[in-house]
Amino acid sequence: MRVATWNVWWRFGEDWPSRERAIRAVLADVRPDVLGLQETWRDADGSQPESLADLLGGYGVFVPVGVPPVPDPPEHPDQVGVEIGIGLVSRWPVLTTAVHDLPAHVHAPARALHAELDHPAGPLHVLVACTEWEPTPEATADHRAQTRALAALLTDPDLDGGLPVLLVGDLNAEPGTPELAPLLAVADDLWVRGGGAADAVTLSSATPMAPLEAVKQIDRRIDHVLARPGRAGDPPPRVTRAVLAGDRPVDGTLPSDHRAVVCDVELAGG
């Protein structure tokens, strides 16, 4: 199966409709089976995950979060009444969902989405999250508490089964940092397992809309596809390919300030 995660930059920027068209073009080409979204949106007419699910032929879920906060006042009229959240698009039906609150004192609410998918080889558990990013001491404390909480969710025995348990998200930390350490202690980095470039960057300062104030994240690989075996003793999943997507303009428009992470994973169900 093809697993991807992408921070799609909400409706930031005046020309977000052009970006939306570019996002759809990239995903129509990549065609992920499981897609985690961060900084996705929902308005009175529906949500971006639902719209992308229609495009890809699947199912979409949206969960509102407070990271980042909705601009107040709005930057342009198309932001009025629009929520920011995390989301999931799945090729397979979503059997159940649960929303887990994460520790948050700076930007609340912080949440993780857990979805159980009806994969042909058995139940597939997927977590989607977007963690704190600011470099202040209080935000850093939140960030580290959030990744510890995600590690606990990822290793919950109730998620055990014949398939790996996935965590996809903008985790706002690169490998080797204290923020990511709790997760890499219990899960495999599928980018590394798939032979992804060691110098890959998912938030580049070369992007015109790059958030240069994100000093801990800029020019680093901070978006991740992680997995732990479904049962103790099972081998980690085999990853045949790990690449970036959405890193080039589509008809002159960059889709997002982040690049998507795409991993092809071989599964042995049971």
C-alpha positions in Angstrom: 0.0 0.0 0.0 1.1 3.6 -0.5 1.1 5.7 2.7 1.6 9.5 2.6 1.4 12.5 4.9 1.2 16.1 3.9 0.8 19.4 5.7 -1.3 21.3 3.1 -1.1 24.8 4.6 -4.8 25.4 5.2 -6.2 28.4 3.4 -3.1 30.6 4.1 -2.1 32.9 1.3 -4.3 34.9 -1.0 -4.2 32.4 -3.9 -5.3 29.3 -1.9 -7.7 28.1 -4.7 -4.7 27.8 -7.1 -2.9 25.8 -4.4 -6.0 23.6 -3.9 -5.9 22.7 -7.6 -2.2 22.0 -7.3 -2.8 19.8 -4.3 -5.4 17.8 -6.1 -3.2 17.4 -9.2 -0.3 16.0 -7.1 -2.6 13.6 -5.2 -4.3 12.5 -8.4 -0.8 11.5 -9.6 0.5 10.0 -6.4 -2.8 8.2 -5.5 -2.0 7.2 -1.9 -4.0 4.5 -0.2 -3.7 6.1 3.2 -3.1 9.9 3.4 -2.7 11.9 6.6 -3.4 15.6 6.3 -2.3 18.5 8.6 -3.4 22.1 8.4 -6.4 20.9 6.4 -9.8 22.6 6.5 -13.5 22.4 6.9 -16.1 25.0 6.0 -19.9 25.0 5.9 -20.0 23.0 2.6 -17.7 20.2 3.7 -14.1 19.4 4.4 -10.9 19.1 2.3 -10.4 15.4 3.4 -13.9 14.6 2.1 -13.2 16.4 -1.2 -9.9 14.6 -1.7 -11.6 11.3 -0.8 -14.1 12.0 -3.6 -11.1 12.6 -6.0 -9.2 9.5 -5.0 -12.2 7.2 -4.5 -12.2 6.7 -0.8 -13.3 8.0 2.6 -12.4 11.2 4.4 -12.3 12.2 8.1 -11.7 15.7 9.6 -10.8 16.6 13.2 -10.5 20.3 14.3 -7.3 21.2 16.2 -5.6 24.4 17.5 -2.2 24.0 15.9 -1.8 26.4 14.2 -4.6 28.7 15.4 -7.0 30.2 12.9 -5.9 33.8 12.1 -7.7 36.5 14.0 -8.6 38.7 12.2 -8.8 36.7 9.0 -6.2 37.4 6.4 -8.8 37.3 3.6 -12.6 36.5 3.2 -12.1 32.9 2.2 -10.8 32.2 5.8 -14.0 33.4 7.5 -15.8 30.5 9.3 -13.2 27.9 8.2 -11.7 25.5 10.7 -8.1 24.2 10.8 -7.6 20.5 11.5 -6.0 17.2 10.8 -7.5 14.6 8.5 -7.3 11.2 6.9 -8.2 10.0 3.4 -8.4 6.2 3.1 -8.9 3.9 0.1 -10.6 1.5 2.4 -13.7 2.1 4.6 -13.2 3.6 8.0 -14.6 1.2 10.6 -14.1 3.3 13.7 -12.6 6.6 14.7 -11.4 8.1 18.0 -10.1 11.5 18.9 -7.4 11.7 21.6 -6.5 14.9 23.3 -2.8 15.7 23.6 -1.2 17.8 26.3 -1.5 21.5 25.2 -1.0 24.7 27.1 0.0 27.0 24.2 -2.1 26.0 21.3 -5.2 24.0 22.3 -6.8 21.8 21.4 -4.1 19.4 20.3 -5.4 16.1 19.1 -4.6 12.8 17.5 -7.0 11.0 15.2 -7.1 7.2 15.4 -8.9 5.4 12.6 -9.4 1.7 12.1 -9.5 0.9 8.4 -11.1 -2.1 6.7 -8.0 -3.3 4.9 -8.4 -6.6 3.0 -5.7 -8.2 5.1 -7.3 -7.2 8.4 -7.9 -4.1 10.6 -5.4 -1.4 9.9 -4.8 1.2 12.6 -3.7 4.6 11.6 -2.9 7.6 13.9 -2.7 11.2 12.4 -1.3 14.1 14.3 0.3 17.6 14.1 2.4 18.6 17.1 3.5 21.9 18.6 6.2 23.9 16.8 7.1 27.1 18.7 10.5 27.3 20.2 9.4 28.8 23.6 10.1 26.8 26.8 6.3 26.3 27.4 5.7 25.2 23.8 8.7 22.9 23.8 7.4 21.3 27.0 4.0 20.7 25.2 5.8 19.4 22.1 7.7 16.8 24.1 4.7 15.8 26.1 2.7 15.4 22.9 5.2 13.0 21.3 5.3 11.0 24.5 1.5 10.7 24.4 1.7 9.7 20.8 4.2 7.0 21.6 1.8 5.7 24.3 -1.1 5.6 21.8 1.0 3.9 19.1 2.0 1.1 21.5 -1.5 0.6 23.0 -2.0 -3.2 23.0 -5.6 -2.7 21.9 -4.1 -1.8 18.4 -2.3 -5.1 18.1 -3.0 -7.3 15.1 -1.7 -8.8 11.9 -0.8 -5.4 10.3 1.6 -2.7 11.4 0.3 0.3 13.3 0.9 3.6 11.5 1.5 7.1 12.7 1.6 9.8 10.0 2.0 13.5 10.7 3.7 16.8 10.8 5.7 16.1 14.0 7.7 19.3 13.8 11.0 17.5 14.7 13.7 15.8 12.9 15.3 12.5 13.8 17.9 12.9 16.6 15.9 15.5 18.6 14.5 14.9 22.1 11.0 15.6 20.6 11.1 12.7 18.2 13.0 10.3 20.4 10.0 8.8 22.2 8.5 7.8 18.9 11.6 6.4 17.3 12.1 4.3 20.4 9.0 2.4 19.6 8.5 2.7 15.9 10.4 2.5 12.6 11.0 5.5 10.4 9.7 4.3 7.1 11.6 7.0 5.2 14.8 5.4 6.3 13.6 1.9 5.8 12.6 2.8 2.2 16.0 4.3 1.4 14.8 7.9 1.4 17.5 10.5 0.9 19.4 11.2 4.1 19.4 14.9 3.4 15.7 15.2 2.6 13.9 18.3 3.7 10.1 18.6 4.1 10.0 22.3 5.1 12.4 24.2 3.0 13.6 27.9 3.3 13.7 28.0 -0.5 9.9 27.8 -0.6 8.5 31.4 -1.1 6.0 31.1 1.7 8.4 29.3 4.1 7.8 30.1 7.8 11.3 31.3 8.6 10.3 31.9 12.2 10.1 28.1 12.6 13.7 28.0 13.6 13.6 24.4 14.9 11.9 23.0 11.8 13.1 24.9 8.7 15.3 23.0 6.3 14.7 19.7 8.1 12.7 16.5 7.6 9.9 17.1 10.1 7.0 15.2 8.4 7.0 11.5 9.1 5.5 8.1 8.3 6.2 5.8 11.3 5.1 2.3 12.0 5.5 -0.4 14.6 4.9 -4.1 14.1 1.3 -5.3 14.8 2.5 -7.8 17.3 5.7 -8.3 19.4 8.2 -10.3 17.5 6.8 -9.4 14.1 9.3 -8.0 11.7 9.1 -4.3 10.7 7.2 -3.6 7.4 9.2 -3.8 4.2 9.3 -0.4 2.5 10.1 -0.5 -1.2 10.2 3.2 -1.9 10.3 6.5 0.0 10.0 9.8 -1.9 8.8 13.4 -1.6 5.9 14.8 -3.6 4.5 18.3 -4.0 7.9 19.8 -4.1 7.5 21.4 -7.6 5.1 24.0 -8.9 2.0 22.9 -10.7 1.0 25.4 -13.4 3.3 27.9 -11.6 1.9 27.3 -8.1 3.5 25.5 -5.3 0.9 23.4 -3.5 2.1 24.0 0.1 4.9 25.2 2.2 5.6 21.5 3.1 6.5 18.6 0.9 4.5 15.4 1.1 6.2 12.2 2.3 5.2 9.1 0.4 6.2 5.5 1.3 5.3 2.2 -0.5 4.8 -0.5 2.1 4.5 -4.3 1.6 2.1 -6.0 4.0 1.7 -9.6 5.0 -1.7 -9.7 6.6 -3.0 -12.2 9.1 
